[in-house]
Amino acid sequence: MSTPPLVSASPPGTDILDAGVLGTPGARILFGGDSSILNDSRWGGRIQGGGWLDCSKQIALEGDWLDLRGLTQIFQASSDGSDIISRPYFNAVTQQRDAELVSYPDYLAGKITVTAQNDFQSGGARLRWNLGCKDLGCGNVSRWHLLTGYRYSRLNEGLVIREELKSLDPQNPGTFDLHDRFRTRNTFQGGEIGMVYQVQKGRLNCELLTRLAVGATEQQVTISGDTVTDDGVTTQKFQGGLLSQRTNIGSYQRNRISAIPEIGLTVGYRIGRGWTANLGYTAILWSRVARAGDQIDSVVDPRLIPEEDPPAPDAIRPGFSFRDSVFWAQGVNFGLSYRW
């Protein structure tokens, strides 16, 4: 997942007006600003089954379901006020880079937590057509199969940014709890076509799979945020955090034509009557999906940062517009199959 820079820092002694502002001397990105989020490996599983519909084994019906375990990545940075930590953004009013303080000496102590997560599922049902079998001699054979059917896929993602702040100014005590939430859901339904080439030599068999699904992806994006302030006397809750404001908060939906190609190579070894141990490689790509990090608008009108006083009716940023991206996964798979 890609995101704009989400957390920054500056060296001690930086002026409060430059604290965490990218481009100023010593300022650096602590988190975000690239596509290194959610790149860790994960476990998953796929189950597949089917059967021939005729005695001559020319047409078969089969189905599969793939589930990649949900992956979560958490980043945290905190300070009692001795370090300078900020959240960078582009100021829509001054048209310059700016930053919101998380921690600054003698002014503010705080902690920022960024939580990113996603999960992916895919399943399908299809007909398998036996296009022919070639005798390679000594009981070895090769086969070509045509696949036609239906594909369903789902990708859910979330990105939550939380600030927990405490004022160090005795003249203005208080705590602040801010949330920015970006969630996406992509649902694909479409037709699928593919080819399978199989070679069997003794106990060994090899299968090469290529298939392509083309259909519609329903993209759903939900943006929300809130700020809770407590001055020791009164607790107040406002809509909006930093990157989520009344100008982009809401739920959005649209449909896009997209494609999901998949390739796979599996090598099997028959270990008993009907049982085969398999080892293989699979790669999947899903085009034109809405990723949570891409829906962030880092241009912010600071007049909207709670509490909005006085009101700014002309504020339009941060705004929202759908941004397409891709999701891809690759991995090694191993398992058992049984045929009868």
C-alpha positions in Angstrom: 0.0 0.0 0.0 1.2 3.5 -0.9 0.5 6.6 1.3 1.7 10.2 1.4 4.1 11.0 4.3 2.1 10.4 7.5 4.6 11.0 10.3 7.7 13.2 10.4 10.4 14.4 12.8 12.9 17.2 13.2 16.1 17.5 15.2 16.2 19.2 18.7 16.3 22.9 18.5 14.1 23.2 15.4 11.8 26.3 15.6 8.2 25.4 16.4 7.0 26.8 13.0 9.4 24.4 11.1 8.9 21.4 13.4 8.2 18.3 11.2 7.8 20.4 8.0 9.3 18.4 5.2 11.9 20.3 3.2 13.2 22.3 6.3 16.7 21.4 7.6 16.9 18.1 9.3 13.2 17.1 8.8 12.7 13.5 7.9 9.8 11.1 7.2 9.2 8.5 9.9 6.3 6.6 8.2 4.6 6.7 4.9 5.6 8.4 1.7 6.3 5.1 -0.2 4.8 1.7 -1.0 6.5 -0.2 1.8 3.3 -0.8 3.8 1.8 -4.2 4.1 4.7 -5.9 2.3 5.2 -8.7 4.9 4.5 -12.3 3.9 1.5 -14.1 5.3 -0.1 -17.5 5.4 -3.2 -18.4 3.4 -5.1 -21.4 2.0 -6.9 -22.6 -1.1 -9.3 -25.5 -1.4 -10.3 -26.8 -4.8 -12.6 -29.7 -5.9 -14.5 -31.0 -8.8 -15.7 -33.9 -10.8 -16.3 -35.2 -14.3 -19.8 -34.8 -15.6 -19.5 -37.6 -18.2 -18.1 -41.0 -18.4 -15.7 -40.1 -21.2 -14.1 -37.4 -19.0 -14.6 -34.6 -21.5 -16.4 -32.0 -19.3 -15.8 -31.4 -15.6 -17.3 -29.0 -13.1 -14.9 -27.6 -10.5 -14.6 -24.8 -7.9 -12.0 -23.2 -5.7 -11.7 -20.7 -2.8 -8.6 -18.8 -1.8 -8.2 -16.9 1.5 -5.1 -14.9 2.4 -5.0 -14.3 6.1 -5.6 -10.7 7.1 -2.3 -8.8 7.5 -1.9 -5.9 10.0 1.0 -3.4 10.3 1.3 -1.0 13.2 3.6 2.0 13.5 4.0 4.0 16.7 6.0 7.0 17.7 5.7 8.8 21.1 7.5 11.3 23.2 7.1 13.0 26.6 7.9 16.3 24.8 11.7 15.9 24.5 11.5 14.9 20.8 9.9 16.7 17.9 7.2 14.5 16.2 4.7 15.9 13.7 2.2 15.0 11.0 3.2 16.7 7.7 0.7 18.1 5.2 0.4 20.8 2.5 -1.3 24.0 3.7 -4.1 24.9 1.3 -4.2 28.5 2.6 -0.5 29.4 2.5 0.2 27.0 -0.4 3.3 25.8 1.5 4.3 22.7 3.4 3.2 22.5 7.0 2.8 20.1 9.9 0.7 19.4 12.9 2.6 18.9 16.1 2.4 15.6 18.0 5.3 16.3 20.4 7.4 19.5 21.1 9.5 20.5 24.1 7.6 22.4 26.8 4.6 22.5 24.5 3.1 19.1 23.8 3.6 15.4 24.6 1.9 12.8 22.5 1.8 9.4 20.8 0.8 8.7 17.2 -0.3 5.2 16.0 -0.9 4.2 12.4 -2.6 0.9 11.8 -2.9 -0.5 8.3 -4.6 -3.8 7.4 -5.9 -5.8 4.5 -7.4 -9.1 3.6 -8.1 -10.9 0.3 -10.4 -13.7 -0.8 -11.2 -15.1 -4.2 -13.3 -18.0 -5.4 -14.7 -19.3 -8.6 -16.8 -22.0 -10.3 -16.1 -23.2 -13.9 -16.3 -25.9 -16.5 -13.1 -27.7 -17.5 -13.1 -29.0 -21.1 -10.7 -31.8 -22.1 -9.2 -30.6 -25.4 -7.1 -33.7 -26.0 -4.6 -36.2 -24.7 -1.2 -37.0 -26.2 0.6 -40.3 -25.5 4.2 -39.6 -24.7 5.0 -43.4 -24.5 5.6 -45.7 -21.6 2.3 -44.6 -20.0 3.3 -40.9 -20.0 0.7 -38.5 -21.2 0.1 -34.8 -21.7 -3.3 -33.0 -21.7 -4.8 -29.6 -22.6 -7.8 -28.3 -20.7 -9.9 -25.2 -21.4 -11.5 -23.4 -18.4 -14.6 -21.2 -18.6 -16.5 -19.9 -15.6 -17.2 -17.3 -13.0 -14.8 -15.4 -10.6 -15.5 -13.6 -7.4 -12.8 -11.6 -5.5 -12.9 -9.3 -2.5 -10.2 -6.9 -1.1 -10.8 -5.1 2.2 -8.3 -2.5 3.5 -8.1 0.0 6.3 -5.8 2.8 7.5 -6.4 4.4 10.9 -4.3 7.2 12.3 -4.7 8.1 15.9 -3.1 10.9 18.0 -3.1 11.0 21.8 -1.8 14.4 22.9 -1.3 16.2 26.2 -0.6 19.9 26.6 2.5 20.8 28.5 1.5 24.4 28.8 0.2 25.0 32.4 -1.8 28.0 31.2 -3.7 25.8 28.7 -3.9 22.3 30.1 -5.8 19.5 28.3 -5.8 16.3 26.3 -6.7 15.7 22.7 -7.6 12.4 21.0 -7.7 12.5 17.2 -8.7 9.8 14.6 -8.5 9.7 10.8 -10.0 6.6 9.3 -9.8 5.5 5.6 -11.5 2.2 4.7 -12.0 0.6 1.3 -13.8 -2.5 0.0 -13.4 -3.9 -3.5 -15.7 -6.6 -4.9 -15.1 -8.2 -8.3 -17.5 -10.3 -10.3 -16.8 -11.4 -13.8 -16.3 -14.2 -16.3 -13.1 -16.2 -16.5 -11.3 -18.1 -19.2 -8.1 -20.1 -19.0 -5.9 -23.0 -20.1 -4.3 -25.8 -18.2 -1.4 -27.9 -19.6 -0.6 -31.2 -17.8 2.3 -33.6 -18.2 2.4 -36.9 -16.3 5.5 -39.1 -16.3 5.4 -42.0 -13.9 4.8 -40.7 -10.4 5.6 -37.1 -11.4 3.2 -34.7 -12.9 3.4 -31.0 -13.8 0.6 -28.5 -14.3 0.8 -25.0 -15.9 -2.2 -22.8 -15.3 -3.0 -19.5 -17.0 -6.4 -17.8 -16.6 -7.9 -14.3 -16.9 -11.0 -12.9 -15.3 -12.7 -9.8 -16.7 -15.6 -8.1 -15.1 -16.8 -5.2 -12.8 -15.1 -4.1 -9.6 -17.4 -2.3 -7.1 -15.2 0.2 -5.2 -16.4 1.5 -1.9 -14.5 4.1 0.2 -15.5 5.3 3.6 -13.7 8.3 5.3 -14.4 9.3 8.9 -12.6 11.2 11.7 -13.2 12.8 15.0 -11.4 14.8 17.7 -12.1 14.7 21.4 -10.8 17.4 23.7 -10.7 17.5 27.5 -9.6 20.6 29.4 -10.2 19.0 32.7 -13.6 20.6 33.0 -15.4 19.9 29.7 -15.1 17.1 27.2 -16.1 17.9 23.7 -16.2 15.8 20.5 -15.9 17.3 17.0 -16.1 15.9 13.5 -12.8 15.6 11.7 -9.2 14.9 12.6 -6.4 16.2 10.4 -6.7 14.4 7.0 -10.4 13.7 7.4 -12.6 16.8 7.5 -16.2 17.7 6.5 -14.9 18.3 3.0 -14.0 14.6 2.4 -15.8 12.7 5.2 -18.4 10.3 3.8 -19.1 7.1 1.9 -18.4 6.8 -1.8 -19.1 4.1 -4.4 -18.5 3.4 -8.1 -18.0 0.5 -10.5 -14.9 0.0 -12.8 -14.1 -2.6 -15.5 -11.1 -4.5 -14.3 -9.1 -7.7 -14.9 -7.6 -10.4 -12.7 -4.9 -12.5 -14.4 -3.4 -15.5 -12.6 -0.6 -17.8 -13.5 0.5 -21.0 -11.6 2.9 -23.8 -11.9 2.5 -26.9 -9.8 4.7 -30.0 -9.5 3.2 -33.2 -8.0 4.5 -36.5 -6.8 2.1 -39.5 -6.4 2.7 -40.9 -2.9 -0.1 -43.4 -2.7 -3.3 -44.7 -4.2 -5.0 -41.5 -5.3 -2.9 -39.2 -3.2 -0.4 -36.6 -4.6 1.9 -34.2 -2.8 2.1 -30.8 -4.6 4.5 -27.9 -4.6 3.9 -24.8 -6.7 4.0 -21.1 -7.4 1.1 -18.7 -7.9 0.9 -15.0 -8.9 -2.3 -12.9 -9.0 -2.8 -9.3 -10.0 -6.0 -7.3 -9.7 -6.2 -4.1 -11.7 -8.2 -0.9 -10.9 -8.9 -1.3 -7.2 -9.2 1.4 -4.6 -6.5 1.1 -2.0 -7.0 2.8 1.4 -3.7 4.8 1.3 -4.4 6.2 -2.1 -7.6 7.9 -1.0 -5.8 10.3 1.3 -5.6 13.9 0.3 -2.6 15.5 2.0 -3.7 19.0 1.1 -5.4 20.4 4.2 -7.1 23.7 5.0 -6.0 24.3 8.6 -9.1 26.4 9.3 -11.0 23.1 9.4 -8.9 21.5 12.1 -11.3 21.2 15.1 -12.6 23.3 16.5 -13.6 25.2 13.3 -13.9 28.7 14.6 -14.8 30.9 12.8 -16.5 28.7 10.1 -14.7 28.5 6.8 -17.5 28.1 4.2 -15.0 28.4 1.3 -12.8 25.4 2.4 -12.6 22.6 -0.1 -9.6 20.6 1.0 -8.9 17.9 1.9 -11.2 16.6 -0.9 -12.1 13.2 -2.3 -11.7 11.7 -5.7 -11.3 8.0 -6.5 -7.8 6.9 -7.2 -7.2 3.6 -8.9 -4.3 1.3 -8.0 -3.4 -2.4 -8.3 -3.2 -5.3 -5.8 -0.9 -8.2 -6.4 0.2 -11.3 -4.5 2.6 -14.1 -5.2 3.6 -17.1 -3.2 4.7 -20.6 -2.9 2.0 -23.2 -2.2 2.1 -26.7 -1.0 -0.5 -29.3 -0.2 -2.2 -32.6 -1.0 -4.7 -33.7 -3.6 -6.8 -36.8 -3.9 -8.2 -38.2 -7.2 -10.5 -41.1 -7.7 
